[in-house]
């Protein structure tokens, strides 16, 4: 139950981090949250917690779950979101020979609002319909 809550909560927070600039333009009162959401240490801690919750989601087995496939979408999106948040902390120190890491962070910096909204939707759907096959 705790892992379930952690997956939903981290998806909502990571989605808000990724779409913070977009939401700040659309919602005036959201600007006060943007400073916390764009803090590098906050992103690092959230990224590590998101990756760990995605890992434990795959490892968690309950009698009513389908093995691995039961929480596939939240686990995969958790790995992708958490990976971005951790890599964005180390973005300035990334070497050029690992260009896939820089390009991954750059893509999510440019189009992060789309991934953020999708992460928020995954978190909400996972909360509302936890017994769905891939949620």
N, C-alpha and C positions, 0 to 999 in steps of 0.2 A: 504494500500500500504506500509506503514511503517513497519507493522508487517511482511509482506512478505519479505521485504528487510532484516529485522532483523533476520528472520529465516534462510534465505540463508547465510547471513554473519556469524551468530553464528555457523552454521553447518560447514562452511569452516574453520573458526578459530579453533573450537573444533576438527575437523578432523586433522588439522595441529598440534595441541597440542598432540593428541594421537599418531600420526605417526611421530613425530619430530625426534626421534632417528633413525627410519628406513629411513626417508628421508635424514637425515644427513649422513648416510652411503652411500646412493646412489648418492646424489648430494653434491658436495664439497662446493658450495657457500651457501648452506642452513645452515651451521654451525653458521653463524652470527645471524640468527633468533632464534636459539635454546635457547639462554639465556633468551630472552623475553618470549618465549612460555613455558618455564619450571619454570618461576617465580611463586611462590605460590600465591601471591596476584592477579596476572593477571589471574591465573586459577580460583580463587574464584570469582572474578568479572565476568569473562566470564561464569562461571557455573551458577551464579545467573541470569544473563541476558539470558542465554540459556533456563533455566527452565521457566522464566517469558515469554519469547517469545513463548515457546511451549504451555504454558497455554493460552496465548492470541490467539494463533492459533486455539485452540479448541473452544474458546469463540467467535471468529470472524465469523460472518455470512454475506455473501453477497448474492444477489439474484441468482447468477449463481452457487453457491456452494451447494453440497450435505451436509446436516447437519452432523457434526462430522467426517464422513468418508472422506470428501473432502480433509482434510490435515492430515490424520491419521498417515502416515509414518513419516513425519517431526515432528509431535507432539510427537510421542512415542520415536523416536530417540533423540529428543531434551531433553525429560525428562531423558532418560538414560545417555546421554552425560553430561548434566548439573549436574545430580546427582553424576556422577563420579568425575567431576571437583570440586564440593563442598566437597564431602567426602574425596578427596585426600588432600584437605587443612587441614582437621581435622584428617587425617589418624593416626598420632602419638598419638592422644588423644582418639581414639576409644577404647571402652572397649571390653574385650574378650567375654563377654556374648552376644554381638551383632556381632557375628562372620560372619553373612551374609554380613554385611557392609565391614568388612575387606576382606572377600573372593571376594566380588564384585570388590573392588579396586585392589586386587591382580591379579584377572583375567584380568582386563583391563590394568594393568601394564605389564603383560606378553604378552598378545595378543592384545594390544592396537593399533598396526599398522594396523591390519585388520579392527577393528572398525573405526579407523580414516579414512582409505581409503573409507570405506562404507559411512561414514558421508560426506566426500567430494563429493562422487558420488551422494548422496541424495541431497546435496545442489546444485550441478550443474544441476541435473535433475529437481529439483523444480524451478530453475531459468529458464531453457529452456522450460519446459512444465508445467506451473503452473495450467493449467486446467485439468490435468490428474486426474482420480478419487481418487487415494490414494496419490498423490503428491500435 
